[in-house]
Amino acid sequence: MRAAAELAVEAVALRGGAVRSRIATLRSQAPLMLRLTHPKGPEPWTRLGDGAARVCLAAGAAGPIGGDAYALDIQVGDGSTLVLREISASLLLPGPLGGQSTLHTTVRVGAGATLVWLPEPMIAARGCHHLTDVQVDLAAGARLVLREELLLGRHGEQPGDVVARLRIRLDGRPLLHQDLALGPAAVGWNSAAVTGGRRALGSLVVVDPAWADDPPPATLVGDTAAVLPLPGPAALVSALADDALQLRACMDAGLALLTASSEDRRPGVAS
């Protein structure tokens, strides 16, 4: 199955100087179904009634299944704010012919714009063969929260093979390039150098121009998670856990730490 979805948001000036983010493009193709939504849970940098656009990605069918090819395009226009979530976790499944499933996501965030992207976990079922490729281009002054979580197999089963590729550029320059291969086809994937036998892992990237001169310091978040400063106004939370609940707790703790630091550095906010 092939499917493509497109989402674009733009800023609209209101009376009194306020700005509202408007959905300019919302195109779905099953199983990539984009739907307008209300806040699903706590959201960094936003509050109810602040003019942010909120969209959820829902699955219109099972998968991705081996052989499926999905593409998602996201554009956040200058000065606008988008909160993008998912309804549920994604189950990566093997296909009848043993082919690879792919999800290619292209993101562009304009000057002064904000993207808060909080997808649900991917679950790598036994026998799956999946590639997820995320390309993010941030203009100068853009802000980003991007969470990625992966569960290695369902309960009581070994995982399939997953390759996760993430490329983030800020103002045309590389900010973070990360490749991770997990599963039986990846040598050493279960070693102490990679997962250490844990079945859940995640990363969270926060980019904020408020950190341009003073990025957050490296900090431990529990026993198996850490905040790592990146060479730019950005930081990475990297976490391992035994299950999805422990992983989400680590990710939420890291996000709370970073967003509090971000607000403390904003003009007019006392630290």
N, C-alpha and C positions, 0 to 999 in steps of 0.2 A: 504494500500500500504506500502511496505517496500522498503527502498532505503539506499544505503551506498555510500559514496564518500571518497576518500583518496588523500591527497596532501602532498608531501615531497619535501623539498628544501635542497640543499647542497652547500657549498662554494667551488669554484674552483679558484685556484691560477693562475694568469696571469703573463706575463712577466712584469718586473719592480716592482713587489711586490703588484700589484693591486689584488683585489678579486672580483669575480663576483658570484652572487647567481644563481644557475642552478636548474630548475625544474627536480627533479629525478623521481617523481611519480605524475601522474595526472590521477586519475580514477574517472569517474563520473557515476552516475546511476540516471536516471530521477526519481524525479524532481530536484535532487541535481546536477547541471551542473556547473563544474569548467571550466573557460575559461581564457587564458592569456589575459592581457589587458595593456593598457597604463594608466598613471596617470589619475584618475577621478576627482581629486580636490587636495587641499593642503594636504600634507603628512608630519607629524612630523618626524624628524630625517632623512629624505631622500631628494634627489633632482634628477632631471632627469639626467641620465647617470652615476649614482653612483653605478651601478651594482646590485641594488635590484631586486628581483623577484616580479612581480605584477600579481595577480590573482583576478578575480571576481567570485562570486557565483551567478548563475542565476537560476531562477525557471523554470523548464521545464514543470510544470503543476500547477494547482491551489492547494492551501493548505499551510501548512498541514491541513488535514481534520481529524475529530475524527476517531480514529482507525489506523491512519498512524503511522509508526515507522521509523524515520530517524536516521542515524548515520554518523557523519563526523569526520575523523581522520586527524590531522594536525601535521606534524613534520618539525621543523625548525632546520637544522643541525648546528653543532658548527661553529661559525663565519659567518653564512649566515644571510641574511635579506629578510623578506617576508612582503609585503603589501597586505593584504586581504580585499577586499571590497565586497559589494553586488550591483547588478544592480538595485533592487527596494525593497520596503517594502514587508514584509511577512504578508499575511492575514490569521489569525487563524480561521478556520471554524468548525462548528459542523458537526459530521458525522451522517449518517442515523440511526445508532444503539446507539448513545449516548456515544460511547467509547472515551477514552482519546487519544490524539495525543501526540507524544513524539519526541524530538530532543536531542540526546545525542552527545556531542562534546568532543573529547579528544585531548588535545594539549600538545606537548612536544617541548620546546625551549632549544636548547643546549647552551653550554658554549660560552659566547661572542656573541651569536646570538641575533637578533632583530625581533620581531613580532609586526607589526602595524595592528591591526584588527579593522576595522571600518564598521560593518554591518549597514544596514538600519533598521528602526523601525519594530517591530512586532505590528500588529493591532489585538486586541482581539475582534473579532466580537461576537455579541450576541449568547449565547448558546455554545460557544466553550469550550473545556475542554482540556487544554494543559499543558505539562510539558517540560521545557527546562532545560537541565542539562549540565553544562560546567565544565570540569575538566582540569586545566592547571598545568603542571609541568615545572618549570623554573630551569635550572641549574645555578650554581654560575656564576655571570657575565652577565646573560641574561637581555635583556630589553624587556619591554612589554607596548603596549598601547592597551587597550581593552574597546570598547564602547558598551553599551547596552541601547536600548531605547524601551519603550513600550507605545502604545496608547490604552487607555481604551475605546474601542468601535469605530465604525464609526460615522459619523456625525448624531446626533440625536438619537443614540441608546445606551442602556446600554451594558456594556461589558459582556463577558463570564468569565470563570474561568481560571486563569493562575497561575502556580507555576514556579518561576524562581530560579534555584539553581546554585550557583557559588562557586567553590572550586579552590583556587590558592595556590600552594606550591612553595616555593623558597628554592633550595638546600635541598630538602627533608623535610622542615619544613613548617607548615601551615602559610600562610601569610594573607589570607582572606577567610573566610567561610561565605557565605551569602545566606539566604533563604527568599523568598518573595512570599506570597500568596495573590492574588488579585481577586476580583470578588464576586458574590453573595454568594458563598460557604465559603468565608473567613470572619470570624467575625471581624468587625471593620475596614475592608479594606478602607472604605471611610471616616474614622474618621480623626480628626486633627492629630492623632499620626502616620498616614500612608500617605494617599494622600491629606487629607484636601480638598476633593472635586475636586482636579485637575484631568484632563483627560490625562495628559502626564507626564511620569516620566522616569528618566534615571540615569545611573551611568557610570563612566569612571574611569578605573584603570590605573595608570601609575607606572611602576616599572623601576628604573634606579639605577645601582650600584654607580653612581656619588653622590647619596644622602646618602651613607652609614653612613657618620658621621654628616650630616646636612640635614635632611629631610625638605621639605617645611612646613611652618607653616600653621595652620588653617586660612582660609581666606574666607570671604563671596564673592560670585560672583552674584551680584544682590540681589533681595529680596527673591528668592526661591531656591538658589543654594549655595553650599559651597564646599571648598576644605578641606578635612580631612586627616591629616597625618596618615599613618598606621605604625605598629611596625616593621619597616624594611625600606629598601630604596624604599619606595613606598608611594603613596597618592591616595585618592579616591575623585572623584567629584560626588556629589549626588545632583540631581536637580528635581524640580517639575515645571510644566508649564500648561497653559491652552490649548495649542495646539502644534503641531509638530514643527512649525516654532520657537516659543518661546523656546521650549525645545532645539532644535539644536543650537540656539544662546547661550544659557547657557552652553551647552556642549562645544561648540567651544571656548567660552571665558575661561572656566576652562582649556581646553587642551592647549590653547595658553599660559596661565599663567604658567602651569607646564612645558611645553617643553622649555620655555624661562629660567625658573629656572634651568632646567636640563643642558642646554647649558652653562649657566653661571658658573656651577660647574665643567666643563670639563677642564682637564689640557690644559694650553695654551690659555684659553679663559678668557679675563678680565671680571670681574664682576662690 
